Amino acid sequence: MRDGAARRPRIASRLRCASLGVCIVGACARPKAAVESVPLAKAEPVAVAPACGTKQSRGSELFRMDAAPCPWLLSSEDAEPWTLQSLDVSPVVARGEPPEPCGEAPCSIAGRATPWGPLLRVERASAQSEMPSGAWLGVIVDGRLLFIDLWEGEPDDVMGDGTPLGPAFELAPFDCGGRLALLAASRLNAGDQRSAAPALMAREGYVGGESGTAHPDRTRCSEIRL
């Protein structure tokens, strides 16, 4: 009986220690933090610039025009038509005879990309002054590169200090309700006091338009500066 009675206090003591140990461990242990679920961000697609090709013409480069997605290049080879091509992988190529005076001497070229394709302004320098002696619009029509004389029909009667300045008016490209047109426009201050010649105005109309097409409504037209 004594052995059993003596054993019970020791067992109770161990239970208290065990209980105390559990309490201490439980008090010291930190609860695990809840792991939040973070959705993975979707990878945004990376825009890849289109590859641009190289020129197909063997001629010398006359003019390069920046455009999206690839530039346009105008080139020339001896005794050959001028070539205008896009430098896309699948290029658009148009060829046409240059303005006749540009075959005798270099001409200056400017241009810009438009919804109707590239538009070029070609000017022949005058031998008497820095003013041009002729101007043409280069445009692709039905797959061909055409150069339209912008001064034909307007007399060269404007003088400045004895120097010919060219005509007071010329044909200029306009955006007329989403269609490309050529309309008479003043190019010198002298044009403010006069009107364009009837022969020049008779050439107004839509570029590439069929004969008999209605005349553009100027109230719906805005000039395209080249």
Rosetta constraint file for C-alpha pairs under 8 A:
AtomPair CA 1 CA 5 HARMONIC 6.11 0.50
AtomPair CA 2 CA 6 HARMONIC 5.94 0.50
AtomPair CA 3 CA 7 HARMONIC 6.10 0.50
AtomPair CA 4 CA 8 HARMONIC 6.38 0.50
AtomPair CA 5 CA 9 HARMONIC 7.23 0.50
AtomPair CA 6 CA 10 HARMONIC 7.03 0.50
AtomPair CA 7 CA 11 HARMONIC 6.31 0.50
AtomPair CA 8 CA 12 HARMONIC 6.12 0.50
AtomPair CA 9 CA 13 HARMONIC 6.03 0.50
AtomPair CA 10 CA 14 HARMONIC 6.21 0.50
AtomPair CA 11 CA 15 HARMONIC 6.22 0.50
AtomPair CA 12 CA 16 HARMONIC 6.20 0.50
AtomPair CA 13 CA 17 HARMONIC 6.21 0.50
AtomPair CA 14 CA 18 HARMONIC 5.92 0.50
AtomPair CA 15 CA 19 HARMONIC 5.83 0.50
AtomPair CA 16 CA 20 HARMONIC 5.89 0.50
AtomPair CA 17 CA 21 HARMONIC 5.87 0.50
AtomPair CA 18 CA 22 HARMONIC 6.19 0.50
AtomPair CA 19 CA 23 HARMONIC 6.25 0.50
AtomPair CA 20 CA 24 HARMONIC 6.14 0.50
AtomPair CA 21 CA 25 HARMONIC 6.07 0.50
AtomPair CA 22 CA 26 HARMONIC 5.85 0.50
AtomPair CA 23 CA 27 HARMONIC 5.95 0.50
AtomPair CA 24 CA 28 HARMONIC 6.14 0.50
AtomPair CA 25 CA 29 HARMONIC 5.96 0.50
AtomPair CA 49 CA 69 HARMONIC 8.00 0.50
AtomPair CA 50 CA 69 HARMONIC 6.85 0.50
AtomPair CA 50 CA 70 HARMONIC 8.00 0.50
AtomPair CA 51 CA 88 HARMONIC 7.23 0.50
AtomPair CA 51 CA 89 HARMONIC 6.63 0.50
AtomPair CA 52 CA 70 HARMONIC 5.87 0.50
AtomPair CA 52 CA 87 HARMONIC 5.49 0.50
AtomPair CA 52 CA 88 HARMONIC 4.80 0.50
AtomPair CA 52 CA 89 HARMONIC 5.52 0.50
AtomPair CA 53 CA 87 HARMONIC 4.92 0.50
AtomPair CA 53 CA 88 HARMONIC 5.32 0.50
AtomPair CA 53 CA 89 HARMONIC 4.90 0.50
AtomPair CA 53 CA 90 HARMONIC 7.90 0.50
AtomPair CA 53 CA 91 HARMONIC 7.72 0.50
AtomPair CA 54 CA 87 HARMONIC 5.82 0.50
AtomPair CA 55 CA 73 HARMONIC 7.43 0.50
AtomPair CA 55 CA 85 HARMONIC 7.38 0.50
AtomPair CA 55 CA 87 HARMONIC 6.40 0.50
AtomPair CA 57 CA 75 HARMONIC 6.95 0.50
AtomPair CA 57 CA 76 HARMONIC 7.94 0.50
AtomPair CA 57 CA 83 HARMONIC 7.03 0.50
AtomPair CA 58 CA 77 HARMONIC 7.00 0.50
AtomPair CA 59 CA 75 HARMONIC 5.60 0.50
AtomPair CA 59 CA 76 HARMONIC 4.75 0.50
AtomPair CA 59 CA 77 HARMONIC 4.15 0.50
AtomPair CA 59 CA 78 HARMONIC 7.64 0.50
AtomPair CA 60 CA 75 HARMONIC 5.35 0.50
AtomPair CA 60 CA 76 HARMONIC 5.40 0.50
AtomPair CA 60 CA 77 HARMONIC 6.31 0.50
AtomPair CA 61 CA 73 HARMONIC 7.12 0.50
AtomPair CA 61 CA 74 HARMONIC 6.10 0.50
AtomPair CA 61 CA 75 HARMONIC 4.33 0.50
AtomPair CA 61 CA 76 HARMONIC 6.57 0.50
AtomPair CA 62 CA 73 HARMONIC 7.70 0.50
AtomPair CA 62 CA 74 HARMONIC 5.46 0.50
AtomPair CA 62 CA 75 HARMONIC 5.03 0.50
AtomPair CA 62 CA 76 HARMONIC 6.72 0.50
AtomPair CA 62 CA 109 HARMONIC 7.96 0.50
AtomPair CA 63 CA 73 HARMONIC 5.97 0.50
AtomPair CA 63 CA 74 HARMONIC 5.07 0.50
AtomPair CA 63 CA 75 HARMONIC 6.96 0.50
AtomPair CA 63 CA 109 HARMONIC 6.72 0.50
AtomPair CA 63 CA 110 HARMONIC 7.74 0.50
AtomPair CA 64 CA 71 HARMONIC 6.91 0.50
AtomPair CA 64 CA 72 HARMONIC 5.80 0.50
AtomPair CA 64 CA 73 HARMONIC 4.61 0.50
AtomPair CA 64 CA 74 HARMONIC 6.28 0.50
AtomPair CA 65 CA 71 HARMONIC 5.54 0.50
AtomPair CA 65 CA 72 HARMONIC 5.10 0.50
AtomPair CA 65 CA 73 HARMONIC 6.39 0.50
AtomPair CA 65 CA 111 HARMONIC 6.79 0.50
AtomPair CA 65 CA 112 HARMONIC 6.63 0.50
AtomPair CA 65 CA 113 HARMONIC 7.67 0.50
AtomPair CA 66 CA 70 HARMONIC 7.12 0.50
AtomPair CA 66 CA 71 HARMONIC 4.50 0.50
AtomPair CA 66 CA 72 HARMONIC 6.54 0.50
AtomPair CA 66 CA 112 HARMONIC 7.71 0.50
AtomPair CA 66 CA 113 HARMONIC 7.74 0.50
AtomPair CA 67 CA 71 HARMONIC 4.67 0.50
AtomPair CA 67 CA 72 HARMONIC 6.84 0.50
AtomPair CA 67 CA 112 HARMONIC 7.84 0.50
AtomPair CA 67 CA 113 HARMONIC 6.04 0.50
AtomPair CA 69 CA 88 HARMONIC 7.56 0.50
AtomPair CA 70 CA 86 HARMONIC 6.74 0.50
AtomPair CA 70 CA 87 HARMONIC 5.59 0.50
AtomPair CA 70 CA 88 HARMONIC 5.66 0.50
AtomPair CA 71 CA 86 HARMONIC 6.02 0.50
AtomPair CA 71 CA 87 HARMONIC 5.79 0.50
AtomPair CA 71 CA 88 HARMONIC 7.84 0.50
AtomPair CA 72 CA 84 HARMONIC 6.96 0.50
AtomPair CA 72 CA 85 HARMONIC 5.60 0.50
AtomPair CA 72 CA 86 HARMONIC 4.32 0.50
AtomPair CA 72 CA 87 HARMONIC 5.97 0.50
AtomPair CA 72 CA 118 HARMONIC 7.71 0.50
AtomPair CA 73 CA 83 HARMONIC 7.93 0.50
AtomPair CA 73 CA 84 HARMONIC 5.65 0.50
AtomPair CA 73 CA 85 HARMONIC 5.45 0.50
AtomPair CA 73 CA 86 HARMONIC 6.32 0.50
AtomPair CA 73 CA 87 HARMONIC 7.23 0.50
AtomPair CA 74 CA 82 HARMONIC 6.95 0.50
AtomPair CA 74 CA 83 HARMONIC 5.61 0.50
AtomPair CA 74 CA 84 HARMONIC 4.45 0.50
AtomPair CA 74 CA 85 HARMONIC 6.65 0.50
AtomPair CA 75 CA 82 HARMONIC 5.88 0.50
AtomPair CA 75 CA 83 HARMONIC 5.30 0.50
AtomPair CA 75 CA 84 HARMONIC 6.59 0.50
AtomPair CA 76 CA 80 HARMONIC 6.93 0.50
AtomPair CA 76 CA 81 HARMONIC 6.84 0.50
AtomPair CA 76 CA 82 HARMONIC 4.83 0.50
AtomPair CA 76 CA 83 HARMONIC 6.31 0.50
AtomPair CA 77 CA 81 HARMONIC 7.33 0.50
AtomPair CA 77 CA 82 HARMONIC 7.21 0.50
AtomPair CA 80 CA 97 HARMONIC 7.85 0.50
AtomPair CA 81 CA 95 HARMONIC 5.97 0.50
AtomPair CA 81 CA 96 HARMONIC 5.09 0.50
AtomPair CA 81 CA 97 HARMONIC 4.67 0.50
AtomPair CA 81 CA 98 HARMONIC 6.56 0.50
AtomPair CA 82 CA 95 HARMONIC 5.58 0.50
AtomPair CA 82 CA 96 HARMONIC 5.50 0.50
AtomPair CA 82 CA 97 HARMONIC 6.06 0.50
AtomPair CA 82 CA 98 HARMONIC 6.10 0.50
AtomPair CA 83 CA 93 HARMONIC 6.96 0.50
AtomPair CA 83 CA 94 HARMONIC 5.85 0.50
AtomPair CA 83 CA 95 HARMONIC 4.51 0.50
AtomPair CA 83 CA 96 HARMONIC 6.79 0.50
AtomPair CA 83 CA 145 HARMONIC 7.81 0.50
AtomPair CA 84 CA 93 HARMONIC 5.84 0.50
AtomPair CA 84 CA 94 HARMONIC 5.27 0.50
AtomPair CA 84 CA 95 HARMONIC 6.21 0.50
AtomPair CA 84 CA 145 HARMONIC 7.30 0.50
AtomPair CA 85 CA 91 HARMONIC 6.37 0.50
AtomPair CA 85 CA 92 HARMONIC 5.38 0.50
AtomPair CA 85 CA 93 HARMONIC 4.28 0.50
AtomPair CA 85 CA 94 HARMONIC 6.24 0.50
AtomPair CA 86 CA 91 HARMONIC 5.08 0.50
AtomPair CA 86 CA 92 HARMONIC 5.36 0.50
AtomPair CA 86 CA 93 HARMONIC 6.73 0.50
AtomPair CA 87 CA 91 HARMONIC 5.67 0.50
AtomPair CA 87 CA 92 HARMONIC 7.96 0.50
AtomPair CA 88 CA 92 HARMONIC 7.71 0.50
AtomPair CA 93 CA 143 HARMONIC 7.79 0.50
AtomPair CA 94 CA 140 HARMONIC 6.86 0.50
AtomPair CA 94 CA 143 HARMONIC 5.74 0.50
AtomPair CA 94 CA 144 HARMONIC 5.10 0.50
AtomPair CA 94 CA 145 HARMONIC 5.36 0.50
AtomPair CA 95 CA 144 HARMONIC 5.63 0.50
AtomPair CA 95 CA 145 HARMONIC 5.08 0.50
AtomPair CA 96 CA 144 HARMONIC 6.10 0.50
AtomPair CA 96 CA 145 HARMONIC 4.52 0.50
AtomPair CA 96 CA 146 HARMONIC 5.90 0.50
AtomPair CA 96 CA 147 HARMONIC 7.85 0.50
AtomPair CA 97 CA 145 HARMONIC 7.64 0.50
AtomPair CA 97 CA 146 HARMONIC 7.39 0.50
AtomPair CA 97 CA 147 HARMONIC 7.72 0.50
AtomPair CA 98 CA 102 HARMONIC 6.67 0.50
AtomPair CA 98 CA 103 HARMONIC 7.31 0.50
AtomPair CA 98 CA 147 HARMONIC 6.70 0.50
AtomPair CA 99 CA 103 HARMONIC 7.25 0.50
AtomPair CA 99 CA 136 HARMONIC 7.33 0.50
AtomPair CA 99 CA 147 HARMONIC 6.49 0.50
AtomPair CA 100 CA 104 HARMONIC 7.49 0.50
AtomPair CA 101 CA 105 HARMONIC 6.70 0.50
AtomPair CA 101 CA 124 HARMONIC 6.95 0.50
AtomPair CA 102 CA 106 HARMONIC 5.62 0.50
AtomPair CA 102 CA 107 HARMONIC 5.50 0.50
AtomPair CA 102 CA 124 HARMONIC 6.69 0.50
AtomPair CA 105 CA 124 HARMONIC 7.90 0.50
AtomPair CA 106 CA 124 HARMONIC 7.31 0.50
AtomPair CA 107 CA 122 HARMONIC 6.42 0.50
AtomPair CA 107 CA 123 HARMONIC 5.54 0.50
AtomPair CA 107 CA 124 HARMONIC 4.77 0.50
AtomPair CA 107 CA 125 HARMONIC 6.59 0.50
AtomPair CA 108 CA 122 HARMONIC 5.74 0.50
AtomPair CA 108 CA 123 HARMONIC 5.27 0.50
AtomPair CA 108 CA 124 HARMONIC 6.53 0.50
AtomPair CA 108 CA 125 HARMONIC 7.51 0.50
AtomPair CA 109 CA 120 HARMONIC 6.74 0.50
AtomPair CA 109 CA 121 HARMONIC 5.68 0.50
AtomPair CA 109 CA 122 HARMONIC 4.63 0.50
AtomPair CA 109 CA 123 HARMONIC 6.54 0.50
AtomPair CA 110 CA 120 HARMONIC 5.69 0.50
AtomPair CA 110 CA 121 HARMONIC 5.17 0.50
AtomPair CA 110 CA 122 HARMONIC 6.63 0.50
AtomPair CA 110 CA 226 HARMONIC 6.63 0.50
AtomPair CA 111 CA 118 HARMONIC 6.94 0.50
AtomPair CA 111 CA 119 HARMONIC 5.40 0.50
AtomPair CA 111 CA 120 HARMONIC 4.23 0.50
AtomPair CA 111 CA 121 HARMONIC 5.80 0.50
AtomPair CA 111 CA 226 HARMONIC 5.52 0.50
AtomPair CA 112 CA 118 HARMONIC 5.77 0.50
AtomPair CA 112 CA 119 HARMONIC 5.68 0.50
AtomPair CA 112 CA 120 HARMONIC 6.87 0.50
AtomPair CA 112 CA 226 HARMONIC 6.40 0.50
AtomPair CA 113 CA 117 HARMONIC 5.82 0.50
AtomPair CA 113 CA 118 HARMONIC 4.40 0.50
AtomPair CA 113 CA 119 HARMONIC 6.37 0.50
AtomPair CA 114 CA 118 HARMONIC 5.79 0.50
AtomPair CA 114 CA 119 HARMONIC 6.99 0.50
AtomPair CA 116 CA 180 HARMONIC 7.24 0.50
AtomPair CA 117 CA 139 HARMONIC 7.58 0.50
AtomPair CA 117 CA 140 HARMONIC 7.12 0.50
AtomPair CA 118 CA 139 HARMONIC 6.63 0.50
AtomPair CA 118 CA 140 HARMONIC 7.57 0.50
AtomPair CA 119 CA 137 HARMONIC 6.93 0.50
AtomPair CA 119 CA 138 HARMONIC 5.73 0.50
AtomPair CA 119 CA 139 HARMONIC 5.29 0.50
AtomPair CA 119 CA 226 HARMONIC 7.76 0.50
AtomPair CA 120 CA 137 HARMONIC 5.58 0.50
AtomPair CA 120 CA 138 HARMONIC 4.57 0.50
AtomPair CA 120 CA 139 HARMONIC 6.60 0.50
AtomPair CA 120 CA 226 HARMONIC 7.49 0.50
AtomPair CA 121 CA 135 HARMONIC 6.98 0.50
AtomPair CA 121 CA 136 HARMONIC 5.81 0.50
AtomPair CA 121 CA 137 HARMONIC 4.87 0.50
AtomPair CA 121 CA 138 HARMONIC 6.20 0.50
AtomPair CA 121 CA 226 HARMONIC 6.68 0.50
AtomPair CA 122 CA 135 HARMONIC 5.62 0.50
AtomPair CA 122 CA 136 HARMONIC 5.14 0.50
AtomPair CA 122 CA 137 HARMONIC 6.38 0.50
AtomPair CA 122 CA 138 HARMONIC 7.26 0.50
AtomPair CA 123 CA 132 HARMONIC 5.99 0.50
AtomPair CA 123 CA 133 HARMONIC 7.32 0.50
AtomPair CA 123 CA 134 HARMONIC 5.59 0.50
AtomPair CA 123 CA 135 HARMONIC 4.44 0.50
AtomPair CA 123 CA 136 HARMONIC 6.51 0.50
AtomPair CA 124 CA 132 HARMONIC 5.43 0.50
AtomPair CA 124 CA 133 HARMONIC 5.55 0.50
AtomPair CA 124 CA 134 HARMONIC 5.19 0.50
AtomPair CA 124 CA 135 HARMONIC 6.53 0.50
AtomPair CA 125 CA 129 HARMONIC 7.87 0.50
AtomPair CA 125 CA 130 HARMONIC 6.61 0.50
AtomPair CA 125 CA 131 HARMONIC 6.45 0.50
AtomPair CA 125 CA 132 HARMONIC 4.40 0.50
AtomPair CA 125 CA 133 HARMONIC 5.65 0.50
AtomPair CA 125 CA 134 HARMONIC 7.43 0.50
AtomPair CA 126 CA 130 HARMONIC 6.26 0.50
AtomPair CA 126 CA 131 HARMONIC 5.95 0.50
AtomPair CA 126 CA 132 HARMONIC 5.08 0.50
AtomPair CA 126 CA 133 HARMONIC 4.76 0.50
AtomPair CA 128 CA 163 HARMONIC 7.29 0.50
AtomPair CA 128 CA 164 HARMONIC 7.86 0.50
AtomPair CA 129 CA 163 HARMONIC 6.98 0.50
AtomPair CA 129 CA 164 HARMONIC 7.80 0.50
AtomPair CA 131 CA 165 HARMONIC 6.03 0.50
AtomPair CA 131 CA 166 HARMONIC 7.64 0.50
AtomPair CA 132 CA 165 HARMONIC 7.63 0.50
AtomPair CA 132 CA 166 HARMONIC 7.28 0.50
AtomPair CA 133 CA 165 HARMONIC 7.94 0.50
AtomPair CA 133 CA 166 HARMONIC 6.42 0.50
AtomPair CA 134 CA 149 HARMONIC 7.95 0.50
AtomPair CA 134 CA 150 HARMONIC 7.96 0.50
AtomPair CA 134 CA 151 HARMONIC 6.95 0.50
AtomPair CA 134 CA 166 HARMONIC 7.85 0.50
AtomPair CA 135 CA 149 HARMONIC 6.28 0.50
AtomPair CA 135 CA 150 HARMONIC 5.68 0.50
AtomPair CA 135 CA 151 HARMONIC 6.59 0.50
AtomPair CA 136 CA 147 HARMONIC 5.75 0.50
AtomPair CA 136 CA 148 HARMONIC 5.18 0.50
AtomPair CA 136 CA 149 HARMONIC 4.56 0.50
AtomPair CA 136 CA 150 HARMONIC 5.23 0.50
AtomPair CA 136 CA 151 HARMONIC 7.83 0.50
AtomPair CA 137 CA 146 HARMONIC 7.86 0.50
AtomPair CA 137 CA 147 HARMONIC 5.29 0.50
AtomPair CA 137 CA 148 HARMONIC 5.07 0.50
AtomPair CA 137 CA 149 HARMONIC 6.69 0.50
AtomPair CA 137 CA 150 HARMONIC 6.70 0.50
AtomPair CA 138 CA 145 HARMONIC 6.64 0.50
AtomPair CA 138 CA 146 HARMONIC 5.55 0.50
AtomPair CA 138 CA 147 HARMONIC 4.42 0.50
AtomPair CA 138 CA 148 HARMONIC 6.53 0.50
AtomPair CA 139 CA 145 HARMONIC 5.72 0.50
AtomPair CA 139 CA 146 HARMONIC 5.48 0.50
AtomPair CA 139 CA 147 HARMONIC 6.61 0.50
AtomPair CA 140 CA 144 HARMONIC 5.34 0.50
AtomPair CA 140 CA 145 HARMONIC 4.54 0.50
AtomPair CA 140 CA 146 HARMONIC 6.10 0.50
AtomPair CA 141 CA 145 HARMONIC 6.44 0.50
AtomPair CA 141 CA 146 HARMONIC 6.76 0.50
AtomPair CA 141 CA 208 HARMONIC 6.32 0.50
AtomPair CA 150 CA 170 HARMONIC 5.45 0.50
AtomPair CA 150 CA 171 HARMONIC 4.80 0.50
AtomPair CA 150 CA 172 HARMONIC 7.04 0.50
AtomPair CA 151 CA 167 HARMONIC 7.09 0.50
AtomPair CA 151 CA 169 HARMONIC 7.55 0.50
AtomPair CA 151 CA 170 HARMONIC 5.12 0.50
AtomPair CA 151 CA 171 HARMONIC 6.65 0.50
AtomPair CA 151 CA 200 HARMONIC 7.51 0.50
AtomPair CA 152 CA 200 HARMONIC 6.56 0.50
AtomPair CA 153 CA 197 HARMONIC 6.85 0.50
AtomPair CA 153 CA 198 HARMONIC 7.70 0.50
AtomPair CA 153 CA 199 HARMONIC 4.67 0.50
AtomPair CA 153 CA 200 HARMONIC 4.41 0.50
AtomPair CA 154 CA 167 HARMONIC 6.05 0.50
AtomPair CA 154 CA 168 HARMONIC 7.82 0.50
AtomPair CA 154 CA 169 HARMONIC 6.72 0.50
AtomPair CA 154 CA 170 HARMONIC 7.05 0.50
AtomPair CA 154 CA 196 HARMONIC 7.11 0.50
AtomPair CA 154 CA 197 HARMONIC 5.57 0.50
AtomPair CA 154 CA 199 HARMONIC 6.83 0.50
AtomPair CA 154 CA 200 HARMONIC 5.55 0.50
AtomPair CA 155 CA 167 HARMONIC 5.86 0.50
AtomPair CA 155 CA 197 HARMONIC 7.65 0.50
AtomPair CA 156 CA 164 HARMONIC 7.57 0.50
AtomPair CA 156 CA 165 HARMONIC 7.65 0.50
AtomPair CA 156 CA 166 HARMONIC 4.89 0.50
AtomPair CA 156 CA 167 HARMONIC 4.48 0.50
AtomPair CA 156 CA 168 HARMONIC 7.69 0.50
AtomPair CA 157 CA 164 HARMONIC 7.48 0.50
AtomPair CA 157 CA 166 HARMONIC 6.81 0.50
AtomPair CA 157 CA 167 HARMONIC 6.17 0.50
AtomPair CA 157 CA 168 HARMONIC 7.82 0.50
AtomPair CA 158 CA 164 HARMONIC 6.18 0.50
AtomPair CA 158 CA 165 HARMONIC 5.64 0.50
AtomPair CA 158 CA 166 HARMONIC 5.94 0.50
AtomPair CA 158 CA 167 HARMONIC 5.97 0.50
AtomPair CA 158 CA 168 HARMONIC 6.44 0.50
AtomPair CA 158 CA 190 HARMONIC 7.54 0.50
AtomPair CA 159 CA 163 HARMONIC 5.38 0.50
AtomPair CA 159 CA 164 HARMONIC 4.61 0.50
AtomPair CA 159 CA 165 HARMONIC 5.55 0.50
AtomPair CA 159 CA 166 HARMONIC 7.70 0.50
AtomPair CA 160 CA 164 HARMONIC 6.40 0.50
AtomPair CA 160 CA 165 HARMONIC 6.50 0.50
AtomPair CA 167 CA 187 HARMONIC 7.68 0.50
AtomPair CA 167 CA 188 HARMONIC 7.82 0.50
AtomPair CA 168 CA 186 HARMONIC 5.95 0.50
AtomPair CA 168 CA 187 HARMONIC 5.60 0.50
AtomPair CA 168 CA 188 HARMONIC 5.17 0.50
AtomPair CA 168 CA 189 HARMONIC 7.57 0.50
AtomPair CA 168 CA 190 HARMONIC 6.07 0.50
AtomPair CA 168 CA 191 HARMONIC 4.92 0.50
AtomPair CA 168 CA 196 HARMONIC 7.61 0.50
AtomPair CA 169 CA 184 HARMONIC 6.38 0.50
AtomPair CA 169 CA 185 HARMONIC 5.47 0.50
AtomPair CA 169 CA 186 HARMONIC 4.43 0.50
AtomPair CA 169 CA 187 HARMONIC 5.37 0.50
AtomPair CA 169 CA 188 HARMONIC 7.21 0.50
AtomPair CA 169 CA 191 HARMONIC 6.38 0.50
AtomPair CA 169 CA 196 HARMONIC 5.75 0.50
AtomPair CA 170 CA 184 HARMONIC 5.44 0.50
AtomPair CA 170 CA 185 HARMONIC 5.57 0.50
AtomPair CA 170 CA 186 HARMONIC 6.54 0.50
AtomPair CA 170 CA 187 HARMONIC 6.65 0.50
AtomPair CA 170 CA 196 HARMONIC 7.97 0.50
AtomPair CA 170 CA 200 HARMONIC 7.41 0.50
AtomPair CA 171 CA 182 HARMONIC 5.65 0.50
AtomPair CA 171 CA 183 HARMONIC 5.15 0.50
AtomPair CA 171 CA 184 HARMONIC 4.43 0.50
AtomPair CA 171 CA 185 HARMONIC 5.98 0.50
AtomPair CA 171 CA 200 HARMONIC 7.41 0.50
AtomPair CA 171 CA 204 HARMONIC 7.37 0.50
AtomPair CA 172 CA 182 HARMONIC 5.27 0.50
AtomPair CA 172 CA 183 HARMONIC 5.54 0.50
AtomPair CA 172 CA 184 HARMONIC 6.21 0.50
AtomPair CA 172 CA 185 HARMONIC 6.12 0.50
AtomPair CA 172 CA 223 HARMONIC 7.18 0.50
AtomPair CA 172 CA 224 HARMONIC 7.62 0.50
AtomPair CA 173 CA 180 HARMONIC 6.79 0.50
AtomPair CA 173 CA 181 HARMONIC 5.69 0.50
AtomPair CA 173 CA 182 HARMONIC 4.69 0.50
AtomPair CA 173 CA 183 HARMONIC 6.65 0.50
AtomPair CA 173 CA 223 HARMONIC 6.07 0.50
AtomPair CA 173 CA 224 HARMONIC 5.56 0.50
AtomPair CA 173 CA 225 HARMONIC 7.77 0.50
AtomPair CA 174 CA 180 HARMONIC 5.88 0.50
AtomPair CA 174 CA 181 HARMONIC 5.16 0.50
AtomPair CA 174 CA 182 HARMONIC 5.96 0.50
AtomPair CA 174 CA 183 HARMONIC 6.86 0.50
AtomPair CA 174 CA 221 HARMONIC 5.97 0.50
AtomPair CA 174 CA 222 HARMONIC 5.37 0.50
AtomPair CA 174 CA 223 HARMONIC 4.24 0.50
AtomPair CA 174 CA 224 HARMONIC 5.27 0.50
AtomPair CA 175 CA 179 HARMONIC 5.67 0.50
AtomPair CA 175 CA 180 HARMONIC 5.13 0.50
AtomPair CA 175 CA 181 HARMONIC 6.40 0.50
AtomPair CA 175 CA 221 HARMONIC 5.31 0.50
AtomPair CA 175 CA 222 HARMONIC 5.29 0.50
AtomPair CA 175 CA 223 HARMONIC 6.29 0.50
AtomPair CA 175 CA 224 HARMONIC 6.68 0.50
AtomPair CA 176 CA 180 HARMONIC 6.22 0.50
AtomPair CA 176 CA 181 HARMONIC 6.48 0.50
AtomPair CA 176 CA 216 HARMONIC 6.64 0.50
AtomPair CA 176 CA 217 HARMONIC 7.20 0.50
AtomPair CA 176 CA 218 HARMONIC 7.34 0.50
AtomPair CA 176 CA 220 HARMONIC 5.46 0.50
AtomPair CA 176 CA 221 HARMONIC 4.03 0.50
AtomPair CA 176 CA 222 HARMONIC 6.55 0.50
AtomPair CA 177 CA 220 HARMONIC 5.79 0.50
AtomPair CA 177 CA 221 HARMONIC 6.46 0.50
AtomPair CA 179 CA 206 HARMONIC 7.11 0.50
AtomPair CA 180 CA 206 HARMONIC 5.86 0.50
AtomPair CA 180 CA 207 HARMONIC 5.80 0.50
AtomPair CA 181 CA 204 HARMONIC 7.50 0.50
AtomPair CA 181 CA 205 HARMONIC 5.51 0.50
AtomPair CA 181 CA 206 HARMONIC 3.98 0.50
AtomPair CA 181 CA 207 HARMONIC 5.19 0.50
AtomPair CA 181 CA 216 HARMONIC 7.23 0.50
AtomPair CA 182 CA 204 HARMONIC 5.41 0.50
AtomPair CA 182 CA 205 HARMONIC 5.57 0.50
AtomPair CA 182 CA 206 HARMONIC 6.23 0.50
AtomPair CA 182 CA 207 HARMONIC 6.69 0.50
AtomPair CA 183 CA 201 HARMONIC 7.30 0.50
AtomPair CA 183 CA 204 HARMONIC 4.96 0.50
AtomPair CA 183 CA 205 HARMONIC 6.71 0.50
AtomPair CA 184 CA 196 HARMONIC 6.75 0.50
AtomPair CA 184 CA 200 HARMONIC 6.95 0.50
AtomPair CA 184 CA 201 HARMONIC 6.08 0.50
AtomPair CA 184 CA 204 HARMONIC 6.80 0.50
AtomPair CA 185 CA 196 HARMONIC 7.83 0.50
AtomPair CA 186 CA 191 HARMONIC 5.21 0.50
AtomPair CA 186 CA 192 HARMONIC 7.18 0.50
AtomPair CA 186 CA 196 HARMONIC 7.86 0.50
AtomPair CA 187 CA 191 HARMONIC 6.85 0.50
AtomPair CA 188 CA 192 HARMONIC 7.83 0.50
AtomPair CA 190 CA 194 HARMONIC 7.20 0.50
AtomPair CA 191 CA 195 HARMONIC 6.64 0.50
AtomPair CA 191 CA 196 HARMONIC 7.74 0.50
AtomPair CA 196 CA 200 HARMONIC 6.64 0.50
AtomPair CA 196 CA 201 HARMONIC 6.63 0.50
AtomPair CA 197 CA 201 HARMONIC 6.40 0.50
AtomPair CA 198 CA 202 HARMONIC 6.03 0.50
AtomPair CA 199 CA 203 HARMONIC 6.90 0.50
AtomPair CA 200 CA 204 HARMONIC 7.22 0.50
AtomPair CA 204 CA 215 HARMONIC 7.59 0.50
AtomPair CA 205 CA 209 HARMONIC 7.36 0.50
AtomPair CA 205 CA 213 HARMONIC 7.85 0.50
AtomPair CA 205 CA 214 HARMONIC 7.97 0.50
AtomPair CA 205 CA 215 HARMONIC 5.75 0.50
AtomPair CA 205 CA 216 HARMONIC 6.26 0.50
AtomPair CA 206 CA 213 HARMONIC 7.77 0.50
AtomPair CA 206 CA 215 HARMONIC 7.61 0.50
AtomPair CA 206 CA 216 HARMONIC 7.00 0.50
AtomPair CA 209 CA 213 HARMONIC 6.31 0.50
AtomPair CA 216 CA 221 HARMONIC 7.77 0.50
AtomPair CA 217 CA 221 HARMONIC 6.79 0.50
AtomPair CA 218 CA 222 HARMONIC 7.94 0.50
